[in-house]
């Protein structure tokens, strides 16, 4: 076959390969493949330490051998299927440069001996798995061998890219299973020495387990008379801890997983969050939070599957619903709030990012059966109040120390594809909604999906970091929706009224900073009354993760967010279409998008164009009212009313 050039630039990217997250992003490596020679070149101006790295790639044929050239030393060579229904294999060559740095503009080379059926594809660079301190137990029951791996390392172990080496005198069967599922494959078996490789992006970390109550189990068929696997058992992970990778929301920053909040489980229960049985905010909701309505879920579609928050109607004036939070029990009610050790708060991380991946609720069961058949009108989903938010650990006299609403959804005046964000603190100022910074709050730009938010899972994120310009402990805040910035950076020192003092107290409280809450409430002034037909609804939480972040945000602008300028209109002769045009305002903060609301101030369009066309007109005379505003990085402009008279 024809040989092909394959050129890749691996310049500080976050690399994914068959669901495996690279343990390290190695900057500025140029990759070429020609005449079965793989060349890796240091394109940077600095030496690169490539000690114990691996090269992985896809190949649909067979690779017979990978030879190192020059000063590389080949440690291992393995392969496994890329997926269930594919002939493609993932090949991995693990090498060591014996503590020699790769100097600028220098290259290292590997020779591949293949069947020449195709060209290798998708080269990626990984940090090689390294041995981790574990204990291993082996047993046979019901014609099945079980290897139980107990995490005695004292820290969580990443299971994204793992390996187990041991000895086994019988041939290893091809079918290997276990719990948690780790996609184990046989890399090699030579003279009784077995190498298994496994791991996926979806496999949760293995928590510390000195008592071996929740081991990682590997199972395969074996007769009771067959000798059991023997040591030395060597278990390896890509780094044994969660890797530093480029942040998904900003590849110029580095994220290190601090807590996988829904997966950190001990034999006695959940460490970092707990369901709650009380309403800690007396704000008009007609529900009571019930711990029994926080349940695990798996549906084999939305993997990995985590928690379901349910809302059930009790009677005409009461719902019970689910809520979780990460605050420990204090010396006052609610006594049944989380009591597990090491709760999560923002004090755990100086510069942090926390994200939640959630499918927002919809009516599941109605008294007329329309929800069960997915035929319910929009009104059936109204009155629910899903939210992901933060309160300070000591939140008496709310909101003395601030509140951060990363998102709230289904506001009664908005569409079901909009989620709002806000900050709350004491005081009054025109920059807050209706001048009320406490109850209505300091509004932040909304996030929007293409359809109702209950159609798909979405990711909301919140980032906080010290403000380098602040002399009073102020912070910079950013909000993200589906890994795209929705608002920020906002300097807390720039907030009106008591905002600067409130968030300084909240973030720097020595007892814990802010803790998170994820709740499905009903009713209240935000959402309005639930539909009389609604009997039950569910919200699904796939993950909640907290990261430590390095790298700085761009400082906020000192400019004000201004609305569109020079608005003009025209309409067609049949009076069925209006076109609005405008220009970008001068001396405004950076504008991310514009939006147009209808006469009820409900969103009808959002985008970056300077033109909007309304094709919904009835074709009659009349006055048609629109509200136009700009969405900037740290705020939205005031809406400008524009009337079009058709006569």
N, C-alpha and C positions, 0 to 999 in steps of 0.2 A: 504494500500500500504506500501511498504518498506520505512522507513525513511532514508534519506540520509544526510551524513555530507556534508556541503558546507563551504569551507574555502577560505577566501579572504585575501590578504594583501593589505592594502590601504596606502602604504608607500610614502607619498608625491607625489602621482600621480595626473595628471590632469584628472578628471573623466568626462565622458560623459554618459548621460542616456536619451535615446529617444530624442536626439537633445538638451537636456538641459545641459548647462555647469554648473558644480558645482560652487557655488559662493565662495567656499573656499576649498583649498586642505588641509585636516586635516592630519597631519603626523602620521605615525606609529600606525594605528588603526588595530588591528586584529579582523576579523569578523568570527564567527562560528554560525551554525544553526543546532540544534539537538533537537528532541522531541518537536518541536514547540517552542523552546526557542532560541531567538536571543541574542548572547553575544558579546558585544563590549569591547575589552581589550586594554588598553594603553600599547603598547609595547615599548614606548620610556622611557628615563630616566628622563623626565621632566613632571610636571603637565600639563594637557591640559584643556583649557577653552572650554567647549562644551555648553555654555549657548545658548539657542535658536538654536538648530540644528534639522535637520530632517533626517530620514532614509528612503530611497526609494528603492523599489525592484519590480521585475516583478512577476506576479502570474497568471497562466492561469485559475485557479478556482476562488473560492470566499473566501475572508477573512471576517469573521464575526466581529472580534474584535481584537484590539491590546491593551494589558494591560501593563502598566509600572510596574516594580518590583523595590523594594528597594527605593532609594531616587529620582527616576525620576518622573516628573509630566507631564502627557499627556495633551497637549494643543489641538491638533486636529488630526483627522484621516480621510484621504480622498483617493479617487481613481479616475482614468480616463482611457480610452482606450489607449493602447500603440501605436496603429496606426489604419489606416483605415481598412485593411483587416486582422485583427488578433483578436483572443479571449483573448489575454494577456492583463492584466491590470497593470497600474503603481499604486502601493499603497505607500502612504507617511504618516509617523507618525512623527508629530512635537512635540518635547519635550523641557523641560527646566530643567537644573540642579540647578536652583535658585542660580546662581553665585558660585556654588561649582565646583572646578576643579576636573578632573579625575586624581587621583594620579597614579604614575608609577606602572605597573603590576596589577592595579585594574581594575575591570570590571563593566559594567552596563548591565542589562538584560531586554528584552522585551518578553512577552508571546503572541504568535500569535494563535488565534483560527480560523482554516481554515476548508474547506470541505475535506481536505486530497486528493484532486484529483491529486496533483503534489507537487513538492517542489518549494518554492520561489527561484528566481534566481536574480543575478545582483545587489546585495546590494551596495548602494552608500550612502555617507554621504554628506549632504548639509547644508549650512547655511540657516536658515529659513527665509522666506520673512518677512519684517518688514514694518510698516506703513510709507507711504510717503505723504507729503503735496500736495494735489491736490484739485481742485474744481470740482463739479459734477453738470451737468444739465440733466434733464429727460424730455422727450417729447413723444407724440404719434402722428403718422401721417401714413395714409394709412394702418391702422391695424397693425402697427409695433411700438413697444416701442424702444426708443433709449436712452441709457445711455452714455453721453459724458463726458469723463474724461479729464480734462485740467491740464497740468503740470505747477503748480505754485510753484514748489520747488526751482526754480532757477538753476537747473542742470539737465543734461540728466538722464533719468530713464531707467534702463535696463528692457527689456520686455522678458527676457529669461525664467523667473520663477515668475509668478505674481498671485495675488489673489484679488478678490473684494468681500466684505461682505456688505449686505444690507437687507432690509425687503421687502417682496412682499406677498400680501395676496392671490394671485392666484397661482395655480401650475405652476412652471417654465416649459416651453416647452423644449424638448431635443435638438432642433435645434437652435443654437446660432451662429451669424455671426457678422461681423463688419470690420472696417478698422482702422489701419492696421490689417491684419489677425493675430490672436493670439491663435487660437486653443482652444477657451473657452469651458469648460466642467462644468457640475453641480457636485460639490463635495458633497453638501448636501443641504437639505431644511427641516428644522425642526421648526414647529410652526411659519412659516412665515419667519424665518431667513435663508437667502440664502448665500451660499458660492460658488463662481465660482473660478475655477483655470484655468490657461492658460499659454501661452508663448511657444516659440520655439527658437531654435538657430538662425533661419532665420529672426525672427521678429526684425526689427531695433529698436534702442533706441528711446524713446519718448523725443524730444528736449524740452528745456524750452519754455513755451507758455503762458505768462501772459495774453495775449489778447484772448486766446482760439480760435485761428484761425485754428489750426490743432489738434483737440482732438483725443484721442483714443475712438472709438465708439464701443459699444456693442449693438447688435440688436436682437430682438426676437419678434415673432408674439403675438399680444394681441388685443382684441377688444377695441374700443374707450371707451366703458363704464367700462372697467376694471380699478380699481384704479392703479395709477402709482406706480412704486417702490419708496420706501421712505428710508430715512436715519435712523440711522447714516450710511453713506457710508464710508467704510474703504478700501482704496486701498493699497496693499502691493507689494513690489518687493523684490527680493532676497537680495539686499542691497541698492537699490536706486541709486547706481552709478555702474560703471563698475568694476567687481571684479578683485582682484589680483589673477592671476593663473600662473601656470608654463608655461613658454614660449614654444610654439610649436616647435621652432627650437633648444631649449636647456632647458631640464626640470630641470636643476640646477639653472636656473634663473627665476625670477618672472616678469611677464608682467602685466601692468595696462593700459587698453585702455585709451589713451589721446584724440584722435579725430578719429571718424569714418567719414572720409573726404567726402565720397560721400553721406552719409545719414544726415549730419548736415544741415538741411534745415530750413529756416525761411519763414514766409509768403511772404517776399519781394524777396526771391531768395536764392541762394546758399551762405553759409557763408565762407566755407573754400577752395573752388576752383571756378574757372570760366573758360569758354571757351575763347579762345583768337583769335584775328583776324589779327595776324601779324607774321612775321618770325623774331624772336629776334636774330637769328644767321645767318649771311650772309655766308653760307658755301656751296653754290652750289646746294641746293635743288631747284627743279623746281616747287614747289607747294607754295600756299599761304594758311595760316591757316584761316579757316572760321568757326565762331562760330555756324553757322547754321548746320554744319556737326557734332556737338556734340549733340547727342540725347539720350533720355532714351530708353531702350529696355526691353521687357519681352517676353520670349518664352515658359514659363511654363515647361521648361526642365532644363535650367541652372539658377535655382533660386539662389539668389533673383533677379538677373537681374538688371543692373544698367545703364551703359553708352555704347553707340556705337560710335566709331570714324570712320567716313567714308571718303574715298578718291574717288573723281570723276574726270575723265578727262574732261577738258574744251576744249582744242584743242591739237594739236600735241606738243606744248611746255609748256603746263600749266596744272597742277592738282590743285584742291582745296581739302584740307583735314582737319581733326579735331585735336585739341590739347587742353589740359587743363593744368592749373598751379595754384599755390597757392601764387603768389606774388601780393601784392597790387599795384595799379597804383602809379607811381612815378610822379615827376614834369616834366616829359619829355615823348615823345612818347615811347611806344604805349599808347595812351590815352584810348583805349577801352580794356585794360587789366583788370583783376579783381579789383573791387573797394569795395568788401564786407568787413565787419569788421572782425577783428581777423584772419588774414590769417595764415596759418601754415608755420613755418620755424623750422629749427633744434634748434633755440634758445629757443623754447618752452620747450625743454626737454634736460637735461644735459646728461643723458645716455639713448639713445632712439633706437627704432627699427621701421622701416616703411616697410610695405609690400604691394604689389599690386598683385591681382589675375587677370590674363589677358589671353584671348585667342587671339593669334597673328593673323594678317590678312592673308587672302588668296584672290585670285581673285574671286569675286562674279559674275561679268558680263564681258563678252568679246564680241568682235564684231563678232565672229564666233559661239557663243553659247556653246563652250566647258566648260567654267567655270560654266555656269548655270546647266549643266548636270554632274558636277564633273568629267569631262574627260580631264581637262586641263593638259598639261605637266608641269613640274617643272618650265620651263622658264616663264610661264605666271604669276607666283607669284614673280618673280624677280623684283628688282628695288624699292621695298617698303623698308621702313626704320623705323620699329617700335622701340620705345625706352622708357625707364623709367629712369630718370636722375635728377640730382640736379645742380643748379647754385646758386652762392651767390646772395643775394638780390640786392647788387650793383655790377652788372656784366659788367660794362663798362671796356673797355680795356681787353676784354676776352683773356686769362684765368688768369688774374692777381691774382684773389683770388680763383682759382681752379675750377674744374668741376668734378663731380662724375657720371660716367655712370654705373648705377646698371646693366642695360642690354641694348644692342643694338642687333638687329637680322637681318638676311638675308644679311650679308656681301657677296659681290659678289664672294669672293674666298672660302666661306664656304658652308656647306650643310644647308638645311632648318631646321635641328634639333639642330643647335648650336646657342647659344647667347653669345656674347662677353661682357667683362666688362673692364673698363679702368679708369684711372685718367688723367686729363689734367692740365698742369701748364706751366709756362714759363721756358725756358732753354733747353739745349742740354746735353745729357748724353747717353753713350752706353746702359744703362739699359732701355731706352725708345725705342720704335719702330723706327728703322733706325736712332737712336740717337736723334729723334725729340720728346721732351716731350710736345710740344704745340699742334701740329696738329694730330700726330699719337698717342702720349700719352704713358703713363706707363701701359703696358698691364697686366691684371689680368687673372687668369684661367677662361676658358669658362665653361658654363653649357650646358648639353646635355639632350635631351629627346629621347625616343625610336623611335619616328617617327617625322614627321614635327610638328613644334611647333603650327601650326594652328589646329591640330587635337583635342586638349583638352585645358582646362584651366590649367595654371601653376602659381605658386606663386614665385615671386622674392622678396627677403627681403634684407634690408641694416641696419646694426647696427653701431652705433657710441658711443664711451664712452671716457672719459678723460684717457690719458695714465699716469698711476701712476709714471712712470719713467721720464716723461718729465718735464723740468724746464721752458719750453717756451709755454705751453698751447697746446702741441701736443695731438693727438687723436689716438685711436685704431679703425680700421675699419674692419668690417666683411661683407661678402656677402653670401647669401643663395639662394638655388634653391629648390623649393618644400620641404622646411623645413630641408634641408640638407646643411651643410656648403659647399660653392663652393670655397671660398677663405678667407684668413685672419687667425688671426689678422694681419693687417698691421699697423705699427707705422708710422704716418705721418712724425715724426722726421727722419725716416730712408730713406725717399724718396730722389731721386737725385735732382740736379739742385735747382730750387726755390720751390720745392714741400713743404718742411717744412714751409716756410714762407707763401706760398699761402694759405694753409689750416688753418694755425693759424689765418690769416686775415679773411678767409671765415667763419670759425666756430665761431669766437669770435667777429664778427661785431655786435656792439651794436644795429644796426638797423634791425637785423633779421637773421643772419646766412644764411643757405642754404634753398631754396624753391624747391619744386618738380615740374617736368614737365612730362607729359605722352603724347606722340605725335605719330602720324602716318605720317611721312614725306615720300617723294618720291625723287628718284634720288640722286645726290651727289656722292662724291668720295667713300663713304662707300658701298652704295647699287648698284651703277651703274644705267644705264638708265632703266626705266620701260619697260615692254613688249609693243610693238606697239598694241597688241590685248587687253590689259587691259583697261577696261572702268570704273570699280568701284570695290572697295574692302572695307572690314569692319574689325575693330578690336574691341573686346568686353572686357570691364572692369567690373569685378564683384564687386570688393571692393578695397579700398585703406585705410589702417588703420595705425595710428601712436600710438606707445606704449611707456610708460616710463618703463625702465628696471632696476631691481636691481640684483646684482650678477656680478662678474667680469669674463672677458675672460682670457684664458690662455695667458700669455705674448708671443709675437712672438719669434721665434727662431733666434739666431744670426748666424745660419748656412746658407749656400747657397744651393739652389735647384739644384741638379746635375742630369744629364741625365742617362739613363740606362747604365750599365757597362758590359764589356765582351760580346758584342753582337756576336752571332754566327748564322749560317744558314745551312739549308739542303733543298734538294728538291727531289721529288719523281721521279721514273724512267720515268714516262710518261710526266714529265715536266709540270704538271698541278697544282702543289701545292708546296708552299714554307713555311717552318717553321722557324720562328725567335725565338731565346731564348736570355735571358740576365740575369744579376744578379743585385741585389740592390746595388747602389753605396754606398760606405762608406763615413762617415762624411758629409752626406747630411741633409738638413732640412727634416722634416717628409714628406714622400711621400704619397699622397692620392690616386694617380692612375698613370698609364702610358698610353701613347697613341701613335699610329702609323699612320702616314700620308702617302699618296701615292706620286708619283713623282711630282704631282702638288701641294704638301703640303696640300692636302685636307684630312680631318680626315676619316680614314677607320676603326679604332678600338680604344676603350678606355676601360680600366679595371684594375684590380689589379693583374692579373696573370703575370707571368714572361715568357709567351709564347704567340706568335701570329701565326696563320696559315692563309695564303692567299690561297684560293681555286679558285681564279678567273683567273688563268694563262691560256694562250692560248695553251700551250703544244708545244711551239717552243723555239728555242735558242734566247738569247738576254740578255740585261742588265735591271734589274728590281730594281728601286730605291725606298727606303723608308726613312722617317724621323721619328726618335724616340725621345720622350722627356718625362720627368717626370712632374707631377702636384703636387706641394706642397701646404702647407696651405696658404702661402702668395705670391707665384709666381709660374711660370712655368720655367723649365730649358730651355736652348737653345736646339734646335733640332739637333740631330746627324744624318748625312746622312750615310746610309748604302746601298751599292750596292751588288746585288746578280747576278753573271754571270752564266748563264745557257748555256752550250755548249756540 
